[in-house]
């Protein structure tokens, strides 16, 4: 029976543990932060739970157009719902933390059923065949490093957990920030800016680039930025933060050009750093990148024999779904099961803003740079009957296909619940379906998904 030791209890770790147990391994998980890791306890699950409340507030804000009015309990007849509903952040955050804890406990029960041993503590390698936790040495045939990442901090702008916050600390707030300055306009910054704006905060988003979401589809980012501005969210583009300081009951953010921005709270969303320090990795033969991330190949192998790695500590598409897949792939490869190497061209991702932005496969940037001859069609949601019924104007469906063959190689969806709408495009990309096959599949009328079929029909005429 192969002895498998996994350092880290996040998605890469717990999914690998279950996979290894099913393949007959004797599995031990070394964890110091709680099963589920940051994805469950301080990142994905909490943030998307908070965003779920924000989504309701967005729907309420737009309900007046659909004829919804508030009456009774002191509200005047024909009152606009947007002016009649408020958020109790203490209740929201209590629910956020409770759901995160429940999810963690559920995963731990699953590991217990799989007969996975959990050791509390911080693990470090003692060569490629052993892990040391405190005074205990765990000999291993296979080791998986899945230690995740932590929020990057601006030098001289240390969070205090009260006014200057990382995304792990916002759930301790009892009251809605009056004026929240979000530093960083990547995925995390954009999501929290969108959420707190919907919840009722005055939000300022500080972006060092010329647009929000610089790593995402430019057309999608433009839609989101237009929505932000229409809703009164302030975007400071080409504005790099130099420092964030506490000032009385508020904060002041100093920009590199000397300007200052004042607010009640600041949220730092300026990237992540891998949790690979003090683990004796390099000494054990595990190569790291210049930024400290673990180098892995497509089956999650490191440069040390028998040592694998998964999740954010590898820097490979820092998504919980990718971490989980890396962990499963690692165990399949290590324990002799059939294995399919990670194919980044089939990975779907989502930005949980309002509207959401979902992507898979080929990007517009690659096409524009001449890296692909793929054809592209963009169908605005404003033309979709169901979207009109729901009062949705912002967004689109974009499809990419190869010339001549018509094989679907990518897509972008900007819409409410884009995370659900991207799935048929992901299936098409993964199965190498043609635009004709996508177009010939029935869609419900009326439905927003009908725009996926419409985009495919338009590509048929061009391929």
DRENDO-1510 file (C-alpha; in Angstrom, 1 decimal, always signed):
<recs>
REC; n; res; u; v; w
REC; 1; UNK; +0.0; +0.0; +0.0 .
REC; 2; UNK; +1.5; +3.3; -1.1 .
REC; 3; UNK; +2.0; +5.9; +1.7 .
REC; 4; UNK; +0.7; +9.3; +0.5 .
REC; 5; UNK; +1.4; +12.4; +2.5 .
REC; 6; UNK; -0.4; +15.6; +1.5 .
REC; 7; UNK; +0.7; +19.0; +2.9 .
REC; 8; UNK; -2.3; +21.3; +2.8 .
REC; 9; UNK; -6.1; +20.8; +3.1 .
REC; 10; UNK; -7.4; +23.0; +0.4 .
REC; 11; UNK; -9.1; +21.8; -2.8 .
REC; 12; UNK; -5.8; +20.5; -4.3 .
REC; 13; UNK; -5.2; +18.6; -1.0 .
REC; 14; UNK; -8.6; +17.2; -0.1 .
REC; 15; UNK; -9.5; +16.2; -3.6 .
REC; 16; UNK; -6.1; +14.4; -3.9 .
REC; 17; UNK; -6.6; +12.7; -0.6 .
REC; 18; UNK; -10.0; +11.3; -1.7 .
REC; 19; UNK; -8.6; +10.2; -5.0 .
REC; 20; UNK; -5.6; +8.5; -3.4 .
REC; 21; UNK; -7.8; +6.7; -0.8 .
REC; 22; UNK; -10.0; +5.4; -3.6 .
REC; 23; UNK; -6.9; +4.1; -5.4 .
REC; 24; UNK; -5.8; +2.2; -2.3 .
REC; 25; UNK; -3.3; +4.6; -0.8 .
REC; 26; UNK; -2.6; +5.0; +2.9 .
REC; 27; UNK; -3.3; +8.8; +3.1 .
REC; 28; UNK; -2.3; +11.4; +5.6 .
REC; 29; UNK; -3.2; +15.1; +5.2 .
REC; 30; UNK; -1.1; +17.6; +7.1 .
REC; 31; UNK; -3.0; +20.8; +7.7 .
REC; 32; UNK; -2.7; +23.9; +9.9 .
REC; 33; UNK; -5.4; +26.2; +8.8 .
REC; 34; UNK; -8.5; +24.0; +8.6 .
REC; 35; UNK; -9.7; +21.5; +6.1 .
REC; 36; UNK; -10.9; +23.3; +2.9 .
REC; 37; UNK; -8.0; +25.8; +3.1 .
REC; 38; UNK; -8.4; +29.4; +2.1 .
REC; 39; UNK; -10.8; +28.4; -0.7 .
REC; 40; UNK; -13.4; +27.2; +1.7 .
REC; 41; UNK; -12.6; +29.3; +4.9 .
REC; 42; UNK; -11.4; +32.7; +3.7 .
REC; 43; UNK; -11.6; +33.0; -0.1 .
REC; 44; UNK; -14.0; +31.3; -2.6 .
REC; 45; UNK; -16.8; +30.1; -0.4 .
REC; 46; UNK; -17.0; +33.2; +1.8 .
REC; 47; UNK; -16.6; +35.7; -1.1 .
REC; 48; UNK; -19.2; +34.0; -3.3 .
REC; 49; UNK; -21.6; +33.8; -0.3 .
REC; 50; UNK; -21.2; +37.5; +0.2 .
REC; 51; UNK; -21.7; +38.1; -3.5 .
REC; 52; UNK; -24.9; +36.0; -3.4 .
REC; 53; UNK; -26.4; +38.7; -1.1 .
REC; 54; UNK; -25.0; +41.4; -3.5 .
REC; 55; UNK; -26.7; +39.7; -6.4 .
REC; 56; UNK; -30.1; +39.9; -4.6 .
REC; 57; UNK; -29.5; +43.6; -4.0 .
REC; 58; UNK; -28.7; +44.1; -7.7 .
REC; 59; UNK; -31.9; +42.4; -8.6 .
REC; 60; UNK; -33.8; +44.6; -6.1 .
REC; 61; UNK; -32.2; +47.7; -7.5 .
REC; 62; UNK; -33.4; +46.8; -11.0 .
REC; 63; UNK; -36.8; +45.5; -9.9 .
REC; 64; UNK; -38.6; +48.9; -10.2 .
REC; 65; UNK; -38.3; +48.7; -14.0 .
REC; 66; UNK; -40.1; +45.4; -13.9 .
REC; 67; UNK; -43.0; +46.9; -12.0 .
REC; 68; UNK; -42.1; +45.8; -8.5 .
REC; 69; UNK; -43.3; +48.2; -5.8 .
REC; 70; UNK; -43.0; +48.1; -2.0 .
REC; 71; UNK; -46.0; +48.7; +0.2 .
REC; 72; UNK; -46.9; +48.2; +3.9 .
REC; 73; UNK; -44.9; +48.5; +7.1 .
REC; 74; UNK; -44.6; +52.3; +6.6 .
REC; 75; UNK; -43.5; +52.2; +3.0 .
REC; 76; UNK; -45.4; +54.5; +0.7 .
REC; 77; UNK; -47.3; +52.9; -2.1 .
REC; 78; UNK; -45.3; +52.7; -5.3 .
REC; 79; UNK; -42.0; +53.0; -3.4 .
REC; 80; UNK; -39.0; +52.0; -5.4 .
REC; 81; UNK; -37.5; +48.7; -4.0 .
REC; 82; UNK; -34.0; +50.1; -4.5 .
REC; 83; UNK; -34.7; +52.8; -1.9 .
REC; 84; UNK; -36.6; +50.5; +0.5 .
REC; 85; UNK; -34.2; +47.6; +1.2 .
REC; 86; UNK; -31.0; +47.7; +3.3 .
REC; 87; UNK; -28.3; +45.2; +4.1 .
REC; 88; UNK; -27.4; +44.1; +7.7 .
REC; 89; UNK; -23.7; +43.3; +7.2 .
REC; 90; UNK; -23.4; +41.7; +10.6 .
REC; 91; UNK; -26.0; +39.1; +9.6 .
REC; 92; UNK; -24.5; +38.6; +6.2 .
REC; 93; UNK; -21.0; +38.0; +7.6 .
REC; 94; UNK; -22.4; +35.7; +10.3 .
REC; 95; UNK; -24.0; +33.6; +7.6 .
REC; 96; UNK; -20.8; +33.7; +5.5 .
REC; 97; UNK; -18.7; +32.3; +8.3 .
REC; 98; UNK; -21.3; +29.7; +9.2 .
REC; 99; UNK; -21.5; +28.4; +5.7 .
REC; 100; UNK; -17.7; +28.3; +5.4 .
REC; 101; UNK; -17.4; +26.4; +8.6 .
REC; 102; UNK; -20.1; +23.9; +7.6 .
REC; 103; UNK; -18.4; +23.3; +4.3 .
REC; 104; UNK; -15.1; +22.7; +6.0 .
REC; 105; UNK; -16.7; +20.2; +8.4 .
REC; 106; UNK; -18.5; +18.4; +5.6 .
REC; 107; UNK; -15.2; +17.9; +3.7 .
REC; 108; UNK; -13.5; +16.7; +6.9 .
REC; 109; UNK; -16.3; +14.1; +7.4 .
REC; 110; UNK; -15.8; +12.9; +3.8 .
REC; 111; UNK; -12.1; +12.4; +4.4 .
REC; 112; UNK; -12.9; +10.5; +7.6 .
REC; 113; UNK; -15.2; +8.2; +5.6 .
REC; 114; UNK; -12.4; +7.7; +3.2 .
REC; 115; UNK; -10.1; +6.7; +6.1 .
REC; 116; UNK; -7.8; +9.6; +5.6 .
REC; 117; UNK; -5.7; +10.6; +8.6 .
REC; 118; UNK; -5.5; +14.3; +9.4 .
REC; 119; UNK; -2.5; +15.7; +11.3 .
REC; 120; UNK; -2.7; +19.2; +12.6 .
REC; 121; UNK; +0.4; +21.3; +12.1 .
REC; 122; UNK; +2.8; +22.7; +9.5 .
REC; 123; UNK; +4.7; +20.2; +7.4 .
REC; 124; UNK; +8.1; +20.5; +5.8 .
REC; 125; UNK; +10.0; +18.1; +3.6 .
REC; 126; UNK; +12.9; +16.1; +5.0 .
REC; 127; UNK; +14.1; +15.1; +1.5 .
REC; 128; UNK; +11.7; +13.8; -1.1 .
REC; 129; UNK; +10.6; +10.8; +0.9 .
REC; 130; UNK; +9.5; +12.2; +4.3 .
REC; 131; UNK; +7.5; +15.0; +5.8 .
REC; 132; UNK; +8.2; +16.3; +9.3 .
REC; 133; UNK; +5.4; +17.8; +11.4 .
REC; 134; UNK; +6.6; +19.0; +14.8 .
REC; 135; UNK; +8.3; +16.0; +16.3 .
REC; 136; UNK; +6.6; +13.5; +14.0 .
REC; 137; UNK; +8.3; +12.1; +10.9 .
REC; 138; UNK; +6.0; +10.8; +8.2 .
REC; 139; UNK; +7.7; +8.5; +5.7 .
REC; 140; UNK; +6.1; +8.7; +2.2 .
REC; 141; UNK; +6.2; +7.0; -1.2 .
REC; 142; UNK; +4.3; +10.0; -2.6 .
REC; 143; UNK; +4.2; +13.6; -1.4 .
REC; 144; UNK; +1.8; +16.3; -2.6 .
REC; 145; UNK; +2.5; +20.0; -1.8 .
REC; 146; UNK; -0.8; +21.9; -1.7 .
REC; 147; UNK; -0.2; +24.8; +0.6 .
REC; 148; UNK; -2.0; +27.5; -1.4 .
REC; 149; UNK; -1.2; +31.2; -1.3 .
REC; 150; UNK; -1.8; +34.3; +0.8 .
REC; 151; UNK; -2.7; +37.9; +0.1 .
REC; 152; UNK; +0.1; +40.1; -1.1 .
REC; 153; UNK; +0.6; +43.2; +1.0 .
REC; 154; UNK; +1.8; +46.6; -0.2 .
REC; 155; UNK; +5.0; +47.5; +1.6 .
REC; 156; UNK; +4.3; +49.9; +4.4 .
REC; 157; UNK; +0.5; +49.3; +4.1 .
REC; 158; UNK; +0.1; +46.5; +6.7 .
REC; 159; UNK; -3.6; +45.5; +7.3 .
REC; 160; UNK; -5.0; +46.1; +10.8 .
REC; 161; UNK; -8.1; +44.1; +10.3 .
REC; 162; UNK; -10.3; +47.1; +11.2 .
REC; 163; UNK; -9.9; +49.7; +8.5 .
REC; 164; UNK; -7.2; +48.3; +6.3 .
REC; 165; UNK; -8.2; +44.9; +5.2 .
REC; 166; UNK; -7.2; +41.9; +3.0 .
REC; 167; UNK; -9.9; +39.8; +1.4 .
REC; 168; UNK; -9.5; +37.3; +4.3 .
REC; 169; UNK; -10.5; +39.9; +6.9 .
REC; 170; UNK; -13.6; +41.6; +5.5 .
REC; 171; UNK; -15.9; +39.1; +7.1 .
REC; 172; UNK; -15.2; +40.5; +10.6 .
REC; 173; UNK; -16.9; +43.8; +9.7 .
REC; 174; UNK; -20.2; +44.4; +11.5 .
REC; 175; UNK; -21.2; +47.5; +9.5 .
REC; 176; UNK; -21.1; +48.3; +5.9 .
REC; 177; UNK; -18.1; +50.5; +4.9 .
REC; 178; UNK; -19.3; +54.0; +4.2 .
REC; 179; UNK; -16.6; +54.6; +1.6 .
REC; 180; UNK; -14.5; +51.6; +0.6 .
REC; 181; UNK; -11.3; +52.1; -1.4 .
REC; 182; UNK; -10.4; +48.9; -3.3 .
REC; 183; UNK; -6.8; +48.8; -4.3 .
REC; 184; UNK; -6.3; +46.5; -7.3 .
REC; 185; UNK; -8.6; +46.0; -10.3 .
REC; 186; UNK; -7.9; +42.3; -11.0 .
REC; 187; UNK; -10.5; +39.6; -10.4 .
REC; 188; UNK; -10.5; +39.8; -6.6 .
REC; 189; UNK; -10.6; +43.6; -6.6 .
REC; 190; UNK; -13.4; +43.8; -9.2 .
REC; 191; UNK; -15.5; +41.2; -7.5 .
REC; 192; UNK; -15.4; +43.0; -4.1 .
REC; 193; UNK; -15.9; +46.4; -5.7 .
REC; 194; UNK; -19.0; +45.1; -7.5 .
REC; 195; UNK; -20.3; +43.4; -4.4 .
REC; 196; UNK; -19.9; +46.2; -1.9 .
REC; 197; UNK; -21.3; +48.7; -4.4 .
REC; 198; UNK; -24.4; +46.5; -4.7 .
REC; 199; UNK; -24.6; +46.2; -0.9 .
REC; 200; UNK; -24.7; +50.0; -0.5 .
REC; 201; UNK; -21.2; +51.2; +0.0 .
REC; 202; UNK; -19.7; +54.1; -1.9 .
REC; 203; UNK; -16.8; +52.4; -3.7 .
REC; 204; UNK; -13.6; +53.7; -5.3 .
REC; 205; UNK; -11.6; +51.2; -7.3 .
REC; 206; UNK; -7.9; +52.1; -7.8 .
REC; 207; UNK; -6.5; +50.5; -11.0 .
REC; 208; UNK; -2.9; +50.7; -12.0 .
REC; 209; UNK; -3.9; +49.8; -15.6 .
REC; 210; UNK; -5.9; +51.6; -18.2 .
REC; 211; UNK; -9.0; +49.4; -17.5 .
REC; 212; UNK; -10.4; +47.1; -14.9 .
REC; 213; UNK; -9.7; +43.4; -15.3 .
REC; 214; UNK; -6.6; +43.8; -17.5 .
REC; 215; UNK; -6.2; +40.0; -17.7 .
REC; 216; UNK; -9.7; +39.4; -19.0 .
REC; 217; UNK; -11.4; +39.8; -22.4 .
REC; 218; UNK; -11.3; +43.5; -23.3 .
REC; 219; UNK; -14.8; +43.6; -24.6 .
REC; 220; UNK; -16.1; +42.1; -21.3 .
REC; 221; UNK; -14.0; +44.4; -19.2 .
REC; 222; UNK; -15.4; +47.4; -21.1 .
REC; 223; UNK; -19.0; +46.3; -20.4 .
REC; 224; UNK; -18.2; +45.9; -16.7 .
REC; 225; UNK; -16.5; +49.3; -16.5 .
REC; 226; UNK; -19.5; +50.9; -18.1 .
REC; 227; UNK; -21.8; +49.3; -15.6 .
REC; 228; UNK; -19.6; +50.4; -12.7 .
REC; 229; UNK; -19.7; +54.0; -13.9 .
REC; 230; UNK; -23.4; +53.9; -14.5 .
REC; 231; UNK; -24.0; +52.7; -10.9 .
REC; 232; UNK; -21.8; +55.4; -9.4 .
REC; 233; UNK; -18.8; +53.3; -8.7 .
REC; 234; UNK; -15.6; +55.5; -9.1 .
REC; 235; UNK; -12.8; +53.9; -11.2 .
REC; 236; UNK; -9.4; +55.6; -10.9 .
REC; 237; UNK; -7.5; +54.1; -13.9 .
REC; 238; UNK; -3.8; +54.4; -14.4 .
REC; 239; UNK; -3.5; +55.1; -10.7 .
REC; 240; UNK; -1.0; +53.0; -8.8 .
REC; 241; UNK; -1.3; +53.0; -5.0 .
REC; 242; UNK; +1.9; +53.8; -3.1 .
REC; 243; UNK; +0.7; +53.4; +0.4 .
REC; 244; UNK; -2.4; +52.9; +2.6 .
REC; 245; UNK; -2.5; +54.5; +6.0 .
REC; 246; UNK; -4.9; +54.7; +8.9 .
REC; 247; UNK; -6.1; +58.2; +9.7 .
REC; 248; UNK; -8.4; +58.5; +12.7 .
REC; 249; UNK; -11.6; +56.6; +11.9 .
REC; 250; UNK; -10.7; +56.3; +8.2 .
REC; 251; UNK; -7.9; +55.6; +5.7 .
REC; 252; UNK; -5.9; +57.6; +3.2 .
REC; 253; UNK; -4.5; +56.0; +0.0 .
REC; 254; UNK; -1.6; +57.8; -1.5 .
REC; 255; UNK; -1.0; +57.3; -5.2 .
REC; 256; UNK; +2.4; +57.3; -6.9 .
REC; 257; UNK; +1.5; +60.7; -8.6 .
REC; 258; UNK; +1.0; +62.3; -5.2 .
REC; 259; UNK; -2.8; +62.3; -5.2 .
REC; 260; UNK; -4.6; +61.0; -2.2 .
REC; 261; UNK; -8.0; +59.3; -1.8 .
REC; 262; UNK; -9.8; +59.2; +1.6 .
REC; 263; UNK; -12.3; +56.6; +2.7 .
REC; 264; UNK; -13.7; +54.8; +5.7 .
REC; 265; UNK; -12.0; +51.5; +4.8 .
REC; 266; UNK; -9.5; +50.1; +2.3 .
REC; 267; UNK; -9.4; +46.6; +0.8 .
REC; 268; UNK; -6.0; +45.4; -0.5 .
REC; 269; UNK; -6.4; +43.2; -3.6 .
REC; 270; UNK; -3.0; +43.3; -5.1 .
REC; 271; UNK; -2.3; +39.7; -5.8 .
REC; 272; UNK; -1.1; +36.6; -4.0 .
REC; 273; UNK; +2.1; +35.0; -2.7 .
REC; 274; UNK; +2.7; +31.3; -2.5 .
REC; 275; UNK; +2.9; +29.6; +0.8 .
REC; 276; UNK; +6.2; +27.8; +0.1 .
REC; 277; UNK; +8.5; +29.4; +2.6 .
REC; 278; UNK; +10.4; +27.4; +5.3 .
REC; 279; UNK; +9.3; +24.1; +3.9 .
REC; 280; UNK; +12.8; +22.8; +2.9 .
REC; 281; UNK; +11.6; +22.5; -0.7 .
REC; 282; UNK; +14.7; +23.5; -2.6 .
REC; 283; UNK; +16.9; +21.5; -0.3 .
REC; 284; UNK; +14.8; +18.5; -1.1 .
REC; 285; UNK; +15.1; +18.9; -4.8 .
REC; 286; UNK; +11.9; +20.9; -5.5 .
REC; 287; UNK; +12.5; +23.8; -7.9 .
REC; 288; UNK; +10.7; +27.1; -7.4 .
REC; 289; UNK; +10.1; +30.0; -9.7 .
REC; 290; UNK; +11.6; +33.4; -9.0 .
REC; 291; UNK; +8.3; +34.3; -7.3 .
REC; 292; UNK; +8.5; +31.3; -5.1 .
REC; 293; UNK; +5.9; +29.1; -6.9 .
REC; 294; UNK; +6.4; +25.4; -7.2 .
REC; 295; UNK; +7.4; +24.3; -10.7 .
REC; 296; UNK; +5.2; +21.5; -12.0 .
REC; 297; UNK; +4.5; +19.8; -15.3 .
REC; 298; UNK; +1.0; +18.9; -16.7 .
REC; 299; UNK; +0.7; +15.9; -14.4 .
REC; 300; UNK; +1.6; +17.9; -11.3 .
REC; 301; UNK; +5.1; +16.5; -10.9 .
REC; 302; UNK; +7.8; +18.7; -9.4 .
REC; 303; UNK; +11.5; +18.3; -10.1 .
REC; 304; UNK; +11.9; +15.9; -7.1 .
REC; 305; UNK; +11.1; +12.3; -7.7 .
REC; 306; UNK; +7.8; +11.2; -6.0 .
REC; 307; UNK; +6.9; +14.8; -5.1 .
REC; 308; UNK; +3.9; +16.5; -6.7 .
REC; 309; UNK; +2.2; +19.8; -6.2 .
REC; 310; UNK; -1.3; +21.3; -6.8 .
REC; 311; UNK; -3.2; +24.5; -6.3 .
REC; 312; UNK; -2.3; +28.1; -5.9 .
REC; 313; UNK; +1.2; +27.4; -4.7 .
REC; 314; UNK; +2.0; +26.3; -8.2 .
REC; 315; UNK; +0.8; +29.6; -9.8 .
REC; 316; UNK; -1.0; +27.6; -12.5 .
REC; 317; UNK; -4.4; +29.2; -13.2 .
REC; 318; UNK; -5.2; +30.1; -9.5 .
REC; 319; UNK; -8.7; +28.6; -9.4 .
REC; 320; UNK; -10.1; +26.1; -6.9 .
REC; 321; UNK; -11.3; +23.9; -9.8 .
REC; 322; UNK; -7.8; +23.8; -11.3 .
REC; 323; UNK; -6.3; +23.0; -7.9 .
REC; 324; UNK; -8.7; +20.1; -7.4 .
REC; 325; UNK; -8.0; +18.8; -10.9 .
REC; 326; UNK; -4.2; +19.0; -10.4 .
REC; 327; UNK; -4.6; +17.1; -7.1 .
REC; 328; UNK; -6.6; +14.3; -8.8 .
REC; 329; UNK; -4.2; +14.1; -11.7 .
REC; 330; UNK; -1.2; +13.9; -9.4 .
REC; 331; UNK; -2.7; +10.9; -7.5 .
REC; 332; UNK; -3.7; +9.2; -10.7 .
REC; 333; UNK; -0.2; +9.5; -12.1 .
REC; 334; UNK; +1.6; +8.6; -8.9 .
REC; 335; UNK; -0.6; +5.5; -8.1 .
REC; 336; UNK; -0.8; +4.1; -11.6 .
REC; 337; UNK; -4.3; +5.0; -12.7 .
REC; 338; UNK; -5.3; +6.3; -16.1 .
REC; 339; UNK; -4.3; +10.0; -16.3 .
REC; 340; UNK; -5.1; +12.9; -18.6 .
REC; 341; UNK; -2.6; +15.7; -18.3 .
REC; 342; UNK; -4.0; +19.2; -17.5 .
REC; 343; UNK; -5.1; +21.0; -20.6 .
REC; 344; UNK; -5.3; +24.7; -19.8 .
REC; 345; UNK; -7.2; +25.4; -23.1 .
REC; 346; UNK; -10.3; +23.7; -21.7 .
REC; 347; UNK; -10.4; +25.4; -18.3 .
REC; 348; UNK; -13.4; +27.6; -17.7 .
REC; 349; UNK; -13.3; +30.5; -15.3 .
REC; 350; UNK; -15.7; +33.1; -14.0 .
REC; 351; UNK; -15.5; +36.6; -12.5 .
REC; 352; UNK; -18.3; +37.0; -10.1 .
REC; 353; UNK; -19.1; +40.6; -10.7 .
REC; 354; UNK; -22.5; +42.0; -11.8 .
REC; 355; UNK; -22.7; +41.1; -14.6 .
REC; 356; UNK; -20.6; +38.0; -14.4 .
REC; 357; UNK; -17.8; +37.3; -16.9 .
REC; 358; UNK; -17.2; +33.7; -17.9 .
REC; 359; UNK; -14.5; +32.4; -20.3 .
REC; 360; UNK; -13.1; +29.2; -21.7 .
REC; 361; UNK; -10.4; +28.4; -24.2 .
REC; 362; UNK; -9.0; +30.8; -26.9 .
REC; 363; UNK; -8.9; +34.5; -26.0 .
REC; 364; UNK; -9.5; +37.6; -28.1 .
REC; 365; UNK; -6.0; +38.8; -27.1 .
REC; 366; UNK; -4.4; +35.8; -28.8 .
REC; 367; UNK; -6.5; +36.3; -32.0 .
REC; 368; UNK; -5.7; +40.1; -32.1 .
REC; 369; UNK; -2.0; +39.4; -31.7 .
REC; 370; UNK; -2.1; +37.0; -34.7 .
REC; 371; UNK; -1.6; +33.9; -32.6 .
REC; 372; UNK; -4.7; +32.3; -34.1 .
REC; 373; UNK; -6.7; +32.5; -37.3 .
REC; 374; UNK; -9.9; +31.7; -35.4 .
REC; 375; UNK; -13.1; +33.5; -36.4 .
REC; 376; UNK; -15.2; +35.2; -33.8 .
REC; 377; UNK; -18.8; +36.3; -33.5 .
REC; 378; UNK; -20.3; +38.4; -30.7 .
REC; 379; UNK; -24.0; +38.4; -30.0 .
REC; 380; UNK; -25.3; +41.2; -27.7 .
REC; 381; UNK; -27.7; +40.1; -25.0 .
REC; 382; UNK; -29.8; +43.2; -25.8 .
REC; 383; UNK; -31.1; +41.2; -28.8 .
REC; 384; UNK; -32.1; +38.3; -26.7 .
REC; 385; UNK; -35.9; +38.0; -25.9 .
REC; 386; UNK; -35.5; +36.4; -22.4 .
REC; 387; UNK; -32.9; +39.0; -21.5 .
REC; 388; UNK; -35.3; +41.8; -22.5 .
REC; 389; UNK; -38.0; +40.2; -20.3 .
REC; 390; UNK; -35.6; +40.2; -17.3 .
REC; 391; UNK; -34.5; +43.8; -17.9 .
REC; 392; UNK; -31.0; +42.7; -18.9 .
REC; 393; UNK; -29.2; +45.0; -21.3 .
REC; 394; UNK; -25.5; +44.6; -20.5 .
REC; 395; UNK; -23.6; +41.6; -21.8 .
REC; 396; UNK; -23.0; +39.4; -24.8 .
REC; 397; UNK; -22.1; +35.9; -25.9 .
REC; 398; UNK; -18.8; +35.5; -27.9 .
REC; 399; UNK; -17.7; +32.3; -29.7 .
REC; 400; UNK; -14.5; +31.5; -31.4 .
REC; 401; UNK; -14.2; +28.7; -34.0 .
REC; 402; UNK; -11.5; +27.4; -36.4 .
REC; 403; UNK; -11.8; +28.3; -40.1 .
REC; 404; UNK; -12.8; +25.5; -42.5 .
REC; 405; UNK; -13.6; +22.9; -39.7 .
REC; 406; UNK; -15.8; +25.2; -37.6 .
REC; 407; UNK; -14.5; +23.5; -34.4 .
REC; 408; UNK; -15.4; +25.7; -31.3 .
REC; 409; UNK; -12.2; +26.7; -29.5 .
REC; 410; UNK; -13.3; +29.3; -27.1 .
REC; 411; UNK; -16.0; +31.6; -25.7 .
REC; 412; UNK; -16.9; +34.5; -23.5 .
REC; 413; UNK; -20.2; +35.1; -21.8 .
REC; 414; UNK; -21.0; +38.4; -20.0 .
REC; 415; UNK; -24.4; +38.1; -18.3 .
REC; 416; UNK; -26.1; +37.4; -15.0 .
REC; 417; UNK; -25.2; +33.8; -14.1 .
REC; 418; UNK; -22.6; +33.6; -16.8 .
REC; 419; UNK; -21.0; +30.9; -14.7 .
REC; 420; UNK; -23.9; +28.6; -15.6 .
REC; 421; UNK; -24.1; +29.7; -19.3 .
REC; 422; UNK; -20.5; +29.0; -20.0 .
REC; 423; UNK; -20.9; +25.2; -19.5 .
REC; 424; UNK; -22.3; +24.3; -22.9 .
REC; 425; UNK; -19.4; +26.2; -24.5 .
REC; 426; UNK; -17.0; +24.4; -22.2 .
REC; 427; UNK; -18.5; +21.1; -23.4 .
REC; 428; UNK; -18.1; +22.2; -27.0 .
REC; 429; UNK; -14.5; +23.2; -26.5 .
REC; 430; UNK; -13.6; +20.0; -24.6 .
REC; 431; UNK; -15.3; +17.7; -27.0 .
REC; 432; UNK; -14.2; +19.6; -30.1 .
REC; 433; UNK; -17.7; +20.2; -31.3 .
REC; 434; UNK; -18.3; +22.2; -34.4 .
REC; 435; UNK; -20.5; +25.3; -34.6 .
REC; 436; UNK; -23.0; +23.3; -36.6 .
REC; 437; UNK; -23.3; +20.8; -33.9 .
REC; 438; UNK; -23.8; +23.5; -31.3 .
REC; 439; UNK; -26.3; +25.3; -33.5 .
REC; 440; UNK; -28.4; +22.2; -34.2 .
REC; 441; UNK; -28.9; +21.4; -30.5 .
REC; 442; UNK; -32.3; +22.6; -29.3 .
REC; 443; UNK; -32.4; +25.5; -26.9 .
REC; 444; UNK; -35.5; +26.6; -24.9 .
REC; 445; UNK; -37.3; +29.7; -26.2 .
REC; 446; UNK; -37.1; +32.1; -24.7 .
REC; 447; UNK; -33.8; +31.6; -22.9 .
REC; 448; UNK; -30.5; +33.5; -22.6 .
REC; 449; UNK; -28.7; +30.3; -23.7 .
REC; 450; UNK; -30.4; +30.8; -27.0 .
REC; 451; UNK; -27.7; +33.4; -27.7 .
REC; 452; UNK; -25.1; +30.6; -27.6 .
REC; 453; UNK; -26.9; +28.8; -30.4 .
REC; 454; UNK; -27.4; +32.1; -32.3 .
REC; 455; UNK; -23.6; +32.8; -32.1 .
REC; 456; UNK; -22.9; +29.3; -33.5 .
REC; 457; UNK; -25.4; +29.9; -36.4 .
REC; 458; UNK; -23.7; +33.1; -37.3 .
REC; 459; UNK; -20.3; +31.4; -37.3 .
REC; 460; UNK; -21.7; +28.7; -39.6 .
REC; 461; UNK; -22.3; +31.3; -42.3 .
REC; 462; UNK; -18.7; +32.5; -42.0 .
REC; 463; UNK; -16.8; +29.1; -41.7 .
</recs>
